Amino acid sequence: MIGVNTTRVGPFYNVASVELGNTTTKCILLATNLRSADLFEIAKEVRFTRDVRPPAAGEEVFGETLVGVKLTRESVSELVADTLTSVLNSVGMNIENDLHFVVRSTGVTAGFTWQLIAGDQQPLEAQWDASLAVPGASINLGNIGAANDGDTRSYIPFWLRITVPRGATIKSYQGVTLKISATEGLVL
């Protein structure tokens, strides 16, 4: 680590990276020596995203954290700004004079949800709306095979519905994967 005074007199480029995630909001402050290309960590801070303030009247909720805390553009902006300001203040840096660039990123899924329904027929709209298709919930496909006979021929179809909030761009959801897990039953 280096001191703030060093970054003020040397050929340094100071960058803050702030990432808003579903569980934590992180900020790391780095300095790069432009002569040697050495990178130095100046400070960092991690906060729980769930501690974001509740939506104020008139604010539009665009998503929520994994634990269901509602997020608005304004409340998230305040959390990110507070986290950045706190990191800078902790080392005596000034945003106008000492910081050259800020990188922001987010892992928040902006309300993107999924629903799963098992069955042979494509579900009707009423079935998607039913309580059986709770957004984000998993489904149990039941046991396959028998205790004395393995099963390689079962066909158990399921339907997946992904809902993207109005106004969101699809490209912001790249890298979405469907994970199917199973527990093997030991046959004796």
Secondary structure per residue as TSV (DSSP state, phi and psi in degrees):
chain	resnum	aa	ss	phi	psi
A	1	M	-	360.0	150.5
A	2	I	-	-123.5	162.6
A	3	G	-	-85.4	160.3
A	4	V	H	-62.5	-38.3
A	5	N	H	-60.9	-35.5
A	6	T	H	-61.7	-40.3
A	7	T	H	-70.1	-20.0
A	8	R	H	-83.8	-25.3
A	9	V	H	-103.9	-24.3
A	10	G	S	-92.8	177.0
A	11	P	S	-83.0	73.2
A	12	F	E	-109.4	148.9
A	13	Y	E	-119.6	116.6
A	14	N	E	-100.3	128.5
A	15	V	E	-129.0	138.3
A	16	A	E	-111.6	136.8
A	17	S	E	-116.8	122.5
A	18	V	E	-119.9	126.4
A	19	E	E	-125.0	123.3
A	20	L	E	-97.3	115.0
A	21	G	-	-113.6	175.6
A	22	N	S	-65.7	-27.4
A	23	T	S	-115.9	-36.2
A	24	T	E	-132.8	155.5
A	25	T	E	-117.9	124.9
A	26	K	E	-122.6	146.3
A	27	C	E	-136.9	131.6
A	28	I	E	-129.1	135.7
A	29	L	E	-109.6	121.7
A	30	L	E	-123.9	150.5
A	31	A	E	-125.1	134.0
A	32	T	E	-112.6	126.8
A	33	N	E	-77.1	118.5
A	34	L	T	-73.9	-14.4
A	35	R	T	-86.6	-46.2
A	36	S	T	-99.0	-13.1
A	37	A	-	67.6	15.7
A	38	D	-	-73.3	141.6
A	39	L	E	-111.8	132.7
A	40	F	E	-126.0	135.5
A	41	E	E	-84.6	126.9
A	42	I	E	-96.8	-45.9
A	43	A	E	-162.7	162.8
A	44	K	E	-153.8	158.9
A	45	E	E	-151.8	143.2
A	46	V	E	-127.2	131.7
A	47	R	E	-126.6	157.8
A	48	F	E	-80.2	128.8
A	49	T	G	-64.1	-27.4
A	50	R	G	-62.8	-16.6
A	51	D	G	-83.8	5.5
A	52	V	S	-61.0	147.6
A	53	R	-	-66.8	152.9
A	54	P	-	-66.3	157.2
A	55	P	-	-59.3	137.4
A	56	A	-	-86.6	163.2
A	57	A	T	-57.2	132.1
A	58	G	T	88.9	-7.1
A	59	E	-	-86.6	139.6
A	60	E	-	-90.4	125.3
A	61	V	E	-76.5	124.8
A	62	F	E	-105.3	-12.1
A	63	G	E	-178.8	-171.8
A	64	E	E	-151.3	160.8
A	65	T	-	-76.0	175.3
A	66	L	T	-62.3	-23.9
A	67	V	T	-98.1	11.6
A	68	G	-	88.9	10.4
A	69	V	-	-75.4	124.8
A	70	K	E	-71.0	140.5
A	71	L	E	-119.9	136.8
A	72	T	E	-122.3	161.0
A	73	R	H	-57.9	-41.1
A	74	E	H	-70.0	-44.4
A	75	S	H	-67.7	-36.6
A	76	V	H	-68.3	-41.5
A	77	S	H	-59.7	-41.3
A	78	E	H	-65.9	-41.9
A	79	L	H	-62.7	-45.1
A	80	V	H	-64.0	-46.0
A	81	A	H	-63.2	-43.0
A	82	D	H	-63.6	-40.2
A	83	T	H	-65.7	-45.1
A	84	L	H	-62.9	-46.9
A	85	T	H	-61.1	-40.6
A	86	S	H	-62.4	-43.2
A	87	V	H	-64.0	-45.4
A	88	L	H	-62.4	-45.5
A	89	N	H	-63.7	-33.3
A	90	S	H	-63.7	-22.5
A	91	V	T	-117.2	9.6
A	92	G	T	72.9	27.9
A	93	M	-	-94.4	156.0
A	94	N	-	-113.9	131.1
A	95	I	T	-64.0	-34.8
A	96	E	T	-77.0	-37.3
A	97	N	T	-101.5	-26.1
A	98	D	T	-109.3	-16.6
A	99	L	-	-106.3	127.1
A	100	H	-	-97.9	-28.7
A	101	F	E	-158.1	145.7
A	102	V	E	-126.4	130.0
A	103	V	E	-107.2	129.1
A	104	R	E	-118.0	144.2
A	105	S	E	-147.3	165.0
A	106	T	E	-143.4	144.9
A	107	G	-	-112.6	7.3
A	108	V	-	-70.7	135.7
A	109	T	-	-87.8	9.9
A	110	A	T	48.1	38.9
A	111	G	T	83.3	3.1
A	112	F	-	-64.1	125.3
A	113	T	E	-128.8	165.5
A	114	W	E	-135.0	156.5
A	115	Q	E	-134.5	145.2
A	116	L	E	-126.4	137.1
A	117	I	E	-137.3	130.9
A	118	A	E	-90.6	142.1
A	119	G	S	158.1	161.4
A	120	D	S	-77.1	-29.3
A	121	Q	S	-105.6	146.1
A	122	Q	-	-59.4	129.1
A	123	P	-	-64.0	146.2
A	124	L	-	-79.0	162.2
A	125	E	H	-55.9	-38.2
A	126	A	H	-64.0	-34.5
A	127	Q	H	-69.6	-37.2
A	128	W	H	-64.3	-36.7
A	129	D	H	-77.4	-16.3
A	130	A	S	-68.2	160.9
A	131	S	T	-66.6	-14.5
A	132	L	T	-67.6	-25.3
A	133	A	S	-106.0	61.7
A	134	V	-	-67.9	127.1
A	135	P	T	-57.0	132.3
A	136	G	T	84.8	-5.8
A	137	A	-	-82.9	158.1
A	138	S	-	-96.6	170.0
A	139	I	-	-126.4	155.8
A	140	N	-	-108.9	123.0
A	141	L	-	-90.6	1.7
A	142	G	-	79.9	-179.2
A	143	N	-	-79.3	143.9
A	144	I	-	-119.1	130.9
A	145	G	S	88.9	-175.3
A	146	A	B	-130.8	167.7
A	147	A	T	-59.3	-31.5
A	148	N	T	-111.8	6.2
A	149	D	B	-146.8	116.0
A	150	G	-	-66.0	164.5
A	151	D	-	-130.0	119.3
A	152	T	S	-120.8	8.0
A	153	R	-	-120.0	-2.7
A	154	S	-	-65.5	145.0
A	155	Y	-	-125.3	108.6
A	156	I	-	-125.1	90.8
A	157	P	-	-73.8	151.0
A	158	F	E	-142.2	158.8
A	159	W	E	-118.0	138.5
A	160	L	E	-118.8	129.7
A	161	R	E	-123.8	123.7
A	162	I	E	-109.0	128.7
A	163	T	E	-110.5	124.3
A	164	V	-	-108.9	133.2
A	165	P	-	-61.0	148.4
A	166	R	T	-56.2	134.5
A	167	G	T	89.8	-13.5
A	168	A	-	-80.5	146.0
A	169	T	-	-90.4	138.2
A	170	I	G	-60.2	-36.3
A	171	K	G	-61.4	-17.4
A	172	S	G	-74.8	-3.3
A	173	Y	G	-113.2	27.9
A	174	Q	T	-65.7	148.6
A	175	G	T	84.8	12.1
A	176	V	-	-73.3	133.3
A	177	T	-	-125.9	153.9
A	178	L	-	-107.3	120.9
A	179	K	-	-105.4	125.7
A	180	I	-	-112.4	122.4
A	181	S	-	-122.0	154.4
A	182	A	-	-144.2	155.7
A	183	T	-	-111.3	122.6
A	184	E	-	-77.9	130.4
A	185	G	-	-90.6	123.8
A	186	L	-	-72.0	126.7
A	187	V	-	-102.8	123.9
A	188	L	-	-103.2	360.0
